[in-house]
Amino acid sequence: MASITIRNLDEQLKAQLRMAAARHGHSMEEEARIILRGALNQTSTTGLGTRIRERFADAGGIELDLPSRSDKPRDPGFDA
């Protein structure tokens, strides 16, 4: 098995890892392995657009007044 060293780990994050490990009855190393395994084994069968829509579906949104497509283009006013 391979080993890694994680440098510059925030004390807050280290404390959270230690607390999670204690809650689950694991060592900090085992807890980190479980977290990494879970994060890297997630596979998605849907596309990015579908996942974004599903994530924000309950957020509500806003209604916009869109001009009809029969409107003629307006001059942007870029006089040379």
C-alpha positions as CSV (number, residue, x, y, z in Angstrom):
1,M,0.0,0.0,0.0
2,A,1.1,3.5,-0.7
3,S,1.4,6.3,1.8
4,I,0.9,10.0,1.4
5,T,1.7,13.0,3.6
6,I,-0.6,16.0,3.6
7,R,1.2,19.2,4.5
8,N,-0.2,22.6,5.4
9,L,-3.5,21.1,6.7
10,D,-5.5,23.7,8.5
11,E,-5.9,23.1,12.3
12,Q,-9.6,23.5,12.0
13,L,-9.8,20.8,9.2
14,K,-7.6,18.5,11.2
15,A,-9.9,18.9,14.2
16,Q,-12.9,18.2,12.1
17,L,-11.3,15.0,10.8
18,R,-10.3,14.0,14.3
19,M,-13.9,14.5,15.6
20,A,-15.4,12.6,12.6
21,A,-13.0,9.7,13.2
22,A,-13.9,9.6,16.9
23,R,-17.7,9.6,16.0
24,H,-17.2,6.7,13.6
25,G,-14.8,4.8,15.8
26,H,-11.9,5.1,13.3
27,S,-8.4,6.4,13.3
28,M,-7.8,9.7,11.6
29,E,-6.0,7.9,8.8
30,E,-8.9,5.4,8.3
31,E,-11.4,8.3,8.3
32,A,-9.4,10.1,5.6
33,R,-9.2,6.9,3.5
34,I,-13.0,6.5,3.8
35,I,-13.6,10.1,2.8
36,L,-11.2,9.9,-0.2
37,R,-12.6,6.6,-1.3
38,G,-16.2,8.0,-1.2
39,A,-15.3,11.2,-3.0
40,L,-13.4,9.5,-5.8
41,N,-15.8,6.6,-6.3
42,Q,-18.7,8.9,-7.1
43,T,-19.7,8.4,-10.7
44,S,-22.4,10.3,-12.5
45,T,-24.7,8.9,-15.2
46,T,-26.2,12.3,-16.0
47,G,-24.8,15.2,-17.9
48,L,-23.6,18.4,-16.3
49,G,-26.6,20.5,-17.4
50,T,-29.0,17.9,-15.9
51,R,-27.1,17.9,-12.6
52,I,-27.1,21.7,-12.4
53,R,-30.9,21.9,-13.1
54,E,-31.6,19.2,-10.5
55,R,-29.5,21.0,-7.9
56,F,-31.2,24.3,-8.3
57,A,-34.7,23.1,-9.2
58,D,-36.1,24.1,-5.9
59,A,-34.4,27.4,-5.7
60,G,-37.4,29.1,-7.3
61,G,-36.0,31.6,-9.7
62,I,-37.3,34.8,-11.3
63,E,-39.6,35.7,-14.1
64,L,-38.3,37.9,-16.9
65,D,-40.3,40.0,-19.3
66,L,-38.8,38.9,-22.7
67,P,-39.4,41.0,-25.8
68,S,-41.3,39.2,-28.5
69,R,-39.2,37.8,-31.4
70,S,-41.1,40.0,-33.8
71,D,-39.2,43.1,-32.5
72,K,-36.7,44.5,-35.0
73,P,-33.1,44.8,-33.9
74,R,-32.2,48.2,-32.4
75,D,-29.3,50.4,-33.4
76,P,-26.6,50.0,-30.7
77,G,-25.4,53.6,-31.4
78,F,-21.8,52.9,-32.2
79,D,-21.3,55.8,-34.6
80,A,-17.9,56.0,-36.0
